[in-house]
Amino acid sequence: MSTRSRPARAVVAVLATLAALAVLVTVGVFVLREFFGPLPGEDACTAEVGESTVTLDLEQARYAATISAVSVQRGLPARAASIALATAYQESKILNVDYGDRDSLGLFQQRPSQGWGEPAQILDPYYSSNQFYEALAQVEGYESMPIDEAAQQVQRSADGSAYAPHEDNARTLASALTGYSPAAFSCEVDEPTASAEPAGDEGLTPAASAVRSEVGRAFGELPAGGFSAEGVTTGHSEDSPHYDGRAIDYFFRPASPANRQRGWALAHFLVAQADELSISTVIFDDRIWTASRSDEGWREYDEGDGGGDPTVLRHLDHVHVDIA
């Protein structure tokens, strides 16, 4: 006969019921997000191209921007990013998951046993994206074939048709994140807390150095300025974050359609990483995005009446980023 009292058994039953409800709620939230995207009230990112709108949560946005940036660094057409994003949608919901069917891992569910790399490598989104594009480049005529067919040529999935439902969203994201559609990608985030950390040896704060490192991984070495090991004391507006080592300018010169596209790819990438990297402001091509007013998206930028070169003042040849 059990010695446990009725009250004790009742408490155990209540706790078990609460635990079961918690699991159901968690599963329910997961399912809702799977089918409908971020829940109301959650910070999110939006790509708007023509009449098409795609919403991602902040984590998905970071990885979508990374996948797209790698295609830009490799000099690939936006079609390649569309194929990669459609694949990541189907394989992982554009999340860097550490599990999958058998030994599948990461954004594209690549398998170490099939030669995609070691598990730690596959879980690096830059490595896995480059591996995907390496394989895609071997698919003859991928630029003109249907997205789902190209994806299947790379993935060799059991059901190649599964990529097709994600094509429209993938094209919208790729158009924005590779810079073909200016000011088309924005995120709503909390304003980052200002850091009191001083500038280091290269003249940037640790947070700003982290942004520079991430941009380097995403796009390769880009011409950059607005900081120096000795510090910056002139050449910018009063109270500019450049003077504190909290701002970087990335140059896309001369101002041209091709450089404008590349600049918007970087500008959108920075906004997608804003929550993770404490980015507070991005300015490019007569437009500004700020974390403090991120619900307004990209706004017209007022360069003021201070005189000077309009190309520079309007940020037509460089992307400016402030880091908290």
C-alpha positions in Angstrom: 0.0 0.0 0.0 1.3 3.5 -0.9 2.2 5.6 2.1 1.8 8.8 0.1 -1.0 11.0 1.5 -3.9 12.1 -0.6 -2.8 15.8 -0.5 0.7 14.7 -1.7 -0.8 12.7 -4.6 -3.0 15.7 -5.5 0.0 18.0 -5.6 1.9 15.5 -7.8 -1.1 15.3 -10.1 -1.4 19.1 -10.3 2.3 19.5 -11.1 2.1 16.8 -13.8 -0.8 18.5 -15.3 1.0 21.9 -15.3 4.0 20.3 -16.9 1.9 18.8 -19.6 0.2 22.1 -20.3 3.6 23.8 -20.5 4.7 21.3 -23.1 1.4 21.8 -25.1 1.9 25.6 -24.9 5.5 25.3 -26.1 4.5 23.0 -29.0 1.6 25.3 -29.8 3.8 28.4 -30.0 6.3 26.5 -32.1 3.6 25.4 -34.6 2.1 28.9 -34.8 5.6 30.3 -35.6 6.2 27.6 -38.1 3.1 28.5 -40.1 2.6 32.2 -39.4 6.0 33.6 -38.6 6.7 35.8 -35.5 3.9 36.1 -33.0 2.2 39.5 -32.4 4.4 41.7 -30.2 7.6 39.9 -31.1 10.4 41.9 -32.7 10.7 41.0 -36.3 12.1 41.9 -39.7 10.2 42.5 -42.9 11.2 42.4 -46.6 8.8 44.3 -48.9 9.4 44.0 -52.7 6.6 45.1 -54.9 3.4 43.6 -53.6 5.2 40.8 -51.8 5.9 41.0 -48.0 7.9 38.4 -46.0 8.3 38.5 -42.2 11.0 36.8 -40.3 11.9 36.7 -36.6 15.2 38.3 -35.6 17.1 35.0 -35.6 15.9 33.9 -39.1 16.7 37.4 -40.4 20.3 37.1 -39.2 20.8 33.9 -41.1 18.9 34.9 -44.2 21.1 38.0 -44.4 24.2 35.9 -43.9 23.2 33.4 -46.7 22.6 36.4 -49.0 25.8 38.2 -48.1 27.9 35.2 -48.9 26.3 35.1 -52.4 27.3 38.8 -52.9 30.8 38.1 -51.7 31.1 35.3 -54.2 29.8 37.5 -57.0 26.8 35.3 -57.6 23.5 36.4 -59.1 20.5 37.0 -56.8 19.1 33.8 -58.3 21.7 31.8 -56.3 20.5 33.5 -53.1 16.9 32.7 -53.9 17.8 29.0 -54.4 19.8 28.9 -51.1 17.0 30.7 -49.1 14.3 28.4 -50.5 16.5 25.4 -49.4 17.1 26.8 -46.0 13.3 27.6 -45.6 12.5 23.9 -46.2 15.4 22.3 -44.4 15.6 24.3 -41.2 13.1 27.2 -41.3 16.2 29.4 -41.8 17.5 28.4 -38.3 20.9 27.0 -37.5 19.7 23.9 -35.8 22.0 21.3 -34.3 19.9 18.3 -35.1 18.1 16.7 -38.0 17.4 13.5 -39.9 20.2 11.1 -39.1 23.4 13.3 -38.9 21.9 16.3 -40.7 22.8 19.7 -39.2 22.6 23.4 -39.7 20.8 25.8 -42.1 20.8 23.4 -45.0 20.8 20.1 -43.0 24.1 19.1 -44.5 25.4 15.7 -43.4 29.0 15.0 -42.3 28.7 11.5 -43.5 28.1 12.7 -47.0 31.2 14.9 -47.1 29.7 18.3 -46.3 32.3 18.8 -43.5 32.7 18.3 -39.8 29.7 19.0 -37.5 31.4 22.2 -36.1 32.0 23.4 -39.6 28.5 22.8 -40.8 27.1 24.7 -37.8 29.1 27.8 -38.9 26.6 29.6 -41.2 29.4 31.1 -43.3 30.9 27.7 -43.9 27.6 26.0 -44.7 26.5 28.8 -47.0 29.8 28.6 -48.9 29.5 24.9 -49.2 26.0 25.2 -50.6 27.1 27.7 -53.2 30.1 25.5 -54.1 27.8 22.7 -54.8 25.3 24.9 -56.7 28.0 26.2 -59.0 28.5 22.6 -60.2 24.8 22.5 -61.3 25.0 23.5 -65.0 22.4 26.1 -65.9 21.1 26.6 -62.4 20.6 30.3 -63.2 17.7 29.5 -65.5 16.2 26.3 -64.1 13.3 26.4 -61.6 14.4 27.1 -58.1 13.1 23.8 -56.7 14.9 21.8 -59.3 18.2 23.6 -58.7 17.8 23.1 -54.9 17.2 19.4 -55.5 20.3 19.1 -57.6 22.3 20.3 -54.6 20.4 18.6 -51.8 19.4 15.3 -53.4 16.4 15.3 -51.1 13.8 12.5 -50.8 11.2 15.0 -52.0 12.5 17.7 -54.3 9.1 19.3 -54.8 9.2 20.4 -51.1 11.3 23.5 -52.0 8.7 24.9 -54.4 6.3 26.4 -51.8 9.1 28.6 -50.5 10.1 30.1 -53.9 8.1 33.4 -53.6 9.4 34.2 -50.2 12.9 33.3 -51.1 12.9 35.6 -54.2 11.5 38.5 -52.1 14.2 38.1 -49.5 17.0 37.6 -52.0 15.9 40.7 -53.9 16.1 42.8 -50.8 19.1 41.3 -49.1 21.4 41.3 -52.2 20.6 44.9 -52.7 18.5 44.7 -55.8 15.6 46.3 -54.0 16.8 49.4 -52.0 15.4 50.2 -48.6 13.3 47.0 -48.8 14.4 45.2 -45.6 13.9 46.5 -42.1 13.8 45.2 -38.6 12.0 46.3 -35.4 14.4 46.0 -32.5 14.9 47.4 -29.0 17.3 50.3 -28.8 20.6 49.0 -27.6 22.2 50.1 -24.3 25.1 52.5 -24.8 28.4 51.0 -23.9 31.1 52.8 -21.9 33.9 50.7 -23.3 36.8 52.7 -24.7 38.3 52.3 -28.1 41.0 49.6 -28.5 44.2 49.5 -30.4 42.6 49.9 -33.9 40.5 52.9 -32.7 37.2 51.0 -32.4 35.3 49.9 -29.3 35.0 46.1 -28.8 31.4 46.2 -30.0 32.4 48.2 -33.1 35.3 45.8 -33.8 32.8 42.9 -33.6 30.7 44.6 -36.3 33.8 45.1 -38.5 34.7 41.4 -38.0 31.2 40.2 -38.9 31.1 42.4 -42.0 34.5 41.0 -43.1 33.2 37.4 -42.8 30.1 38.3 -44.7 31.4 40.4 -47.5 35.2 40.0 -47.4 37.5 43.0 -47.0 35.6 46.2 -47.8 37.2 49.7 -47.9 36.4 51.2 -44.6 37.3 54.4 -42.6 36.1 56.8 -40.0 38.4 55.3 -37.3 42.1 55.1 -36.7 44.5 53.7 -34.1 45.3 57.3 -33.0 41.6 58.1 -32.7 39.5 60.5 -34.9 39.2 64.1 -33.8 38.0 66.0 -36.9 36.1 65.6 -40.1 32.7 64.7 -38.7 29.7 66.5 -37.1 29.8 67.6 -33.5 29.3 64.7 -31.0 29.9 62.2 -33.8 30.3 58.6 -32.6 33.4 58.4 -34.9 35.2 60.3 -32.1 34.5 57.6 -29.6 35.4 54.7 -32.0 31.7 53.7 -32.2 31.2 54.3 -36.0 32.5 52.9 -39.2 32.1 54.1 -42.8 32.1 51.5 -45.6 33.0 53.0 -49.0 31.3 52.1 -52.3 33.1 54.4 -54.7 32.4 55.8 -57.2 28.7 56.2 -56.7 27.2 54.0 -59.4 24.3 51.6 -59.9 26.5 48.6 -59.2 28.0 50.1 -56.1 24.6 51.3 -54.9 23.3 47.7 -55.1 26.3 46.4 -53.1 25.9 49.2 -50.6 22.2 48.3 -50.0 23.2 44.6 -49.5 25.5 45.8 -46.7 23.0 48.2 -45.3 20.3 45.6 -45.1 22.8 43.1 -43.6 23.7 45.5 -40.8 20.0 46.1 -40.0 19.5 42.3 -39.9 22.3 42.0 -37.4 21.3 45.1 -35.4 19.8 43.3 -32.4 22.8 40.8 -32.1 25.5 43.4 -32.6 24.1 46.5 -30.8 23.8 48.5 -34.0 21.9 51.8 -33.4 22.1 53.6 -36.8 22.6 52.8 -40.5 22.7 55.5 -43.1 23.0 55.1 -46.9 21.7 56.5 -50.1 19.6 59.3 -48.6 18.0 56.9 -46.2 18.4 56.3 -42.4 17.4 53.4 -40.1 17.7 53.8 -36.4 17.0 51.3 -33.6 15.2 54.0 -31.6 12.7 54.5 -34.4 12.9 51.0 -36.0 9.1 50.7 -36.1 9.3 53.4 -38.9 11.7 51.4 -41.0 13.9 53.3 -43.5 13.3 57.1 -43.4 14.5 60.0 -45.5 17.8 61.3 -44.4 18.3 65.0 -43.8 21.9 65.8 -44.5 21.5 69.4 -43.1 22.7 72.7 -44.6 26.3 72.5 -43.6 27.6 72.6 -47.2 30.2 70.2 -48.6 30.2 67.4 -51.2 26.5 66.3 -51.7 27.6 62.8 -52.5 29.3 62.5 -49.1 26.7 64.4 -47.2 23.9 62.3 -48.6 25.8 59.0 -48.0 25.6 58.1 -51.7 29.1 56.5 -51.7 29.3 55.0 -48.3 27.4 53.1 -45.7 27.6 54.6 -42.2 27.0 52.5 -39.1 26.8 53.5 -35.5 27.3 51.0 -32.7 26.1 51.5 -29.2 
